[in-house]
Every structure is written in structure tokens, then in C-alpha cells.
Amino acid sequence: MLAEGQSVDVEAFWGAGFLQGRYRPGAISWTWPEVVRPLLTRATRLLDMGTGEGGVLAGLAPLPPVTIAYEEWPPTIPAARDTLRPLRVHLVQTLGSLENVGHPGIDDRPALPFAASAFDVVLSRHEAFDPADVARITRAGGVFLTQQVGSDEAASVRSLFDLPIDAPVWDARVAVSQLESAGWRIADVREERTLSEFTDIGALIAYVRSLPWAYPDLDVHRALPRLRRLHDQSRVRPIPAVSHRFLVRAHR
């Protein structure tokens, strides 16, 4: 199982979708389509930040007449193009924003390549965002909706390996503070922490390899004793962790 987890092509498969039921994120009380679709009824110009392979955006169809998506990660671009082209979505490959925490006073990335006031609605599902730059590209009266993975999720997985938990806090409170500082008016905030599970250590190793920035200090060989204990545990019950999700809707 360890060898299987180490052999998964995590560049070709973004996120945890390739684990085929062996990573089970906890359910939250809202769904992305149910919170997004009411925002699209009168929108004519939509931006989807960090669209990934495009499937989540495609699932929101019918889309506004002008819908643009961008993606930074090259391996997912072909899949996104194939998924979104039939829906007449314009796909842009560009750098996204730096992470929202952990880079104080440092931002060497260019602004997003879109004109001021270009969009009625901007969506960011699990994508970093620059609150001021998003405000720049959103028209007055427009809406920004983001769903994020909170820092307690990585902390719970780090604890499985007895790794130190010293990453900056990323939760709804921090996101709201960042948005309000950039002039946004907050309309809705939701945050939940639920139980997630790994059925085996192969799934666990594949998961952490797909998110290397959260576990840069993990040495699998040094972690072997801990992995053996987790493997023995998984024969009796799944390996528990935390799913941490929060959602913020803000208006210009």
C-alpha cells in the first residue's frame, strides 16, 4: 500500500479525486451549486478562478453569456479545455494569487490579466485570492463567492505523522478580515469542521503527495514506524482526520 501511494501520478490527477473512495471527506451542510446558482440568474459576465479540470464549473450550467475560467497548473489544462470548450467558456492559463496566508508583505506575482470592473460574479473554489485584485476586476454591485479549505484540515493530517503544527491559521475569520480590509461588504459566512477518513495508508500517502506545500517536512522513510501503526489501525477502522471548509460571500 505504501508503494501504491508513492507511485500515484499526482501531477496528472489534481487533488484527491484519484483515490476512488479511499479518501472520504466529511460532508458539509451546503453544496457549491446551491450557493452559486442564485448568483448567476442575472449575471452576464462570470469568472471562475482556478477552475482545475473544469468539471465543477461545467456542473453549474447554464452559465452566463460571457464566462471565463483560468487555471495555473499545466497538467490540468487539456482536461479543462475539453470540458469547457463545448460550453463556450473561455479558458485562460495564467498565474493565480499567492496563498492568502504565509507571505506577509511579499507579492511578486502580477495582477490577474483582466480589465477593471470586468465581471458581475467572481468564484473561487479552493483557490487563493488577492482581495484587492478581485475587487478591481469586479464591477460595483458585483459579488465574490469563495469556498476554502481551512488550515485545521492539514493540521489534522500532520498530527497523524506527529509533525509540528505551526502553519498560519486560515479560517473564515481571517478571510473576512482580509476582504473587509479591501473594502468588501460581507453578506454570508459559513464554516464547518467534519470527520474525514482514509481507508488505508496508500490513500493517505497519495493524499499528502498531492498537497506537497502542506507537508514539506514529511519524510516517508522516517515516518515508517508511524505508518505501520496507522496501517494496523486501518485494519480495524478508517484513519480519521478533519475536513475544514468555510464559505464567504462578499459584495462590492
RAURLIN-V407729 format. One record per backbone hydrogen bond with DSSP energy under -1.0 kcal/mol. NH is the residue of the N-H (numbers start at 1). CO is the residue of the C=O. E is the energy in kcal/mol with one decimal. If there is no record, write none. Layout:
nh->NH co->CO e->E
nh->NH co->CO e->E
This chain:
nh->5 co->1 e->-2.4
nh->6 co->2 e->-1.9
nh->7 co->3 e->-1.1
nh->10 co->8 e->-1.6
nh->13 co->9 e->-1.3
nh->19 co->16 e->-1.8
nh->20 co->17 e->-1.1
nh->22 co->19 e->-1.5
nh->24 co->197 e->-3.4
nh->35 co->31 e->-1.4
nh->36 co->32 e->-2.0
nh->37 co->33 e->-2.5
nh->39 co->36 e->-1.8
nh->40 co->37 e->-1.2
nh->46 co->66 e->-2.6
nh->47 co->121 e->-2.0
nh->48 co->68 e->-2.4
nh->49 co->123 e->-3.0
nh->51 co->70 e->-2.4
nh->54 co->51 e->-2.0
nh->58 co->54 e->-2.5
nh->59 co->55 e->-1.6
nh->60 co->57 e->-2.0
nh->61 co->58 e->-1.6
nh->66 co->44 e->-2.1
nh->68 co->46 e->-2.9
nh->69 co->90 e->-2.8
nh->70 co->48 e->-2.1
nh->71 co->92 e->-2.0
nh->76 co->73 e->-1.4
nh->77 co->74 e->-1.4
nh->80 co->76 e->-2.4
nh->81 co->77 e->-2.8
nh->82 co->78 e->-2.3
nh->83 co->79 e->-2.1
nh->84 co->80 e->-2.7
nh->85 co->81 e->-2.2
nh->87 co->84 e->-1.0
nh->88 co->85 e->-2.1
nh->89 co->84 e->-1.9
nh->90 co->67 e->-2.3
nh->92 co->69 e->-2.8
nh->94 co->71 e->-1.2
nh->106 co->103 e->-1.9
nh->114 co->112 e->-2.1
nh->117 co->136 e->-2.6
nh->118 co->115 e->-1.2
nh->119 co->137 e->-2.2
nh->120 co->45 e->-2.2
nh->121 co->45 e->-1.7
nh->122 co->143 e->-2.4
nh->123 co->47 e->-2.8
nh->124 co->145 e->-2.2
nh->126 co->147 e->-3.8
nh->134 co->130 e->-2.7
nh->135 co->131 e->-1.9
nh->136 co->132 e->-1.8
nh->137 co->133 e->-1.7
nh->139 co->119 e->-2.5
nh->142 co->139 e->-2.4
nh->143 co->120 e->-2.4
nh->144 co->250 e->-2.9
nh->145 co->122 e->-2.5
nh->146 co->248 e->-2.5
nh->147 co->124 e->-2.1
nh->148 co->246 e->-2.9
nh->150 co->244 e->-2.3
nh->151 co->170 e->-2.2
nh->153 co->150 e->-1.4
nh->155 co->151 e->-2.0
nh->156 co->152 e->-1.9
nh->157 co->153 e->-1.5
nh->158 co->154 e->-2.9
nh->159 co->155 e->-1.9
nh->162 co->159 e->-1.2
nh->163 co->158 e->-2.5
nh->175 co->171 e->-2.3
nh->176 co->172 e->-2.7
nh->177 co->173 e->-2.0
nh->178 co->174 e->-2.2
nh->179 co->175 e->-2.5
nh->180 co->176 e->-2.8
nh->181 co->177 e->-1.9
nh->183 co->180 e->-1.6
nh->184 co->179 e->-2.2
nh->185 co->251 e->-2.5
nh->187 co->249 e->-3.1
nh->188 co->249 e->-1.5
nh->190 co->247 e->-2.5
nh->192 co->245 e->-2.9
nh->194 co->243 e->-2.5
nh->196 co->241 e->-2.1
nh->197 co->24 e->-1.6
nh->198 co->239 e->-2.2
nh->199 co->22 e->-2.6
nh->204 co->200 e->-1.6
nh->205 co->201 e->-2.7
nh->206 co->202 e->-2.2
nh->207 co->203 e->-2.1
nh->208 co->204 e->-2.3
nh->209 co->205 e->-2.0
nh->210 co->206 e->-1.3
nh->214 co->211 e->-1.7
nh->218 co->215 e->-1.5
nh->223 co->219 e->-1.7
nh->224 co->221 e->-1.2
nh->227 co->223 e->-2.7
nh->228 co->224 e->-2.6
nh->229 co->225 e->-1.7
nh->230 co->226 e->-2.4
nh->231 co->227 e->-2.6
nh->232 co->228 e->-2.3
nh->233 co->229 e->-2.2
nh->234 co->230 e->-2.4
nh->236 co->233 e->-1.8
nh->237 co->233 e->-2.6
nh->239 co->198 e->-3.2
nh->241 co->196 e->-2.4
nh->243 co->194 e->-3.4
nh->245 co->192 e->-2.5
nh->246 co->148 e->-1.9
nh->247 co->190 e->-3.0
nh->248 co->146 e->-2.5
nh->249 co->188 e->-2.5
nh->250 co->144 e->-3.0
nh->251 co->185 e->-2.9
nh->252 co->142 e->-2.5
